[in-house]
Amino acid sequence: MSVSAAQADAFYREVLTSRTVWTVRDADGFPAPMTPTGQRAQPFWSKQSRAQRIVDAVPAYAEMEIVEIPLVDWRERWLPGLERDGLLVGINWSGRNATGYDRSPADVLRILDTRDSMGG
């Protein structure tokens, strides 16, 4: 399993356990950097500590504030909003370049719903 695949698996498992999602923002709002595929993705993490590692290690995120989002709000409001805005979901980005899997909001919701119905 690749690092990105392991991070994605951990994301779904940890989010369904904690019922919380984390992202970052600064004075300009929530970042949605361009991905290598030419689409924009907003990063989300399954633990505050994962987001903190990126804030601490990646210069572009150094001034960011970590934001907690209840899973129910993320599912019901954030994911549909990201879909409407044409943004991807960055899943547990890690490393010096803050990279990982980027999925469509619809795919993320489908995976969450499937795992949730199976008990995580």
Residue pairs with C-beta under 8 A, 6 or more apart in sequence:
1 9
3 94
3 95
3 100
4 99
4 100
4 101
5 101
7 91
7 92
7 93
7 94
7 100
7 101
8 91
8 92
8 100
8 101
8 103
10 46
10 92
11 44
11 45
11 46
11 91
11 92
12 46
12 111
12 112
12 115
13 46
13 115
13 120
14 46
14 47
15 21
15 46
15 71
15 112
16 71
16 112
16 115
16 116
16 120
17 120
18 46
18 47
18 71
19 70
19 71
19 72
20 68
20 69
20 70
20 71
21 44
21 45
21 46
21 68
21 69
21 70
21 71
21 74
21 78
22 44
22 45
22 46
22 47
22 48
22 50
22 51
22 66
22 67
22 68
22 69
23 30
23 42
23 43
23 44
23 45
23 51
23 66
23 67
23 69
24 30
24 31
24 43
24 51
24 54
24 55
24 61
24 64
24 65
24 66
24 67
25 31
25 64
25 65
25 67
26 63
26 64
26 65
30 42
30 67
31 42
31 43
31 60
31 61
31 64
32 40
32 41
32 42
32 87
33 40
33 41
33 60
34 40
35 41
35 88
35 90
35 102
37 102
39 86
39 87
39 88
39 102
40 86
40 87
40 88
41 87
41 88
41 89
41 90
41 102
42 82
42 87
42 88
42 89
42 90
43 54
43 90
43 93
43 98
44 69
44 74
44 89
44 90
44 91
44 92
45 51
45 54
45 92
45 93
46 92
48 66
48 68
50 92
50 94
51 66
52 66
53 94
54 61
54 93
54 94
54 98
55 61
55 62
55 64
55 66
56 62
57 96
58 96
58 97
58 98
60 98
61 98
69 78
75 109
75 112
79 89
79 105
79 106
79 108
79 109
80 105
82 88
82 89
82 105
83 104
83 105
83 106
87 105
88 102
88 103
88 104
88 105
89 102
89 103
89 104
89 105
89 108
90 98
90 100
90 101
90 102
91 100
91 101
91 102
91 103
91 108
92 100
92 101
93 99
93 100
94 100
103 111
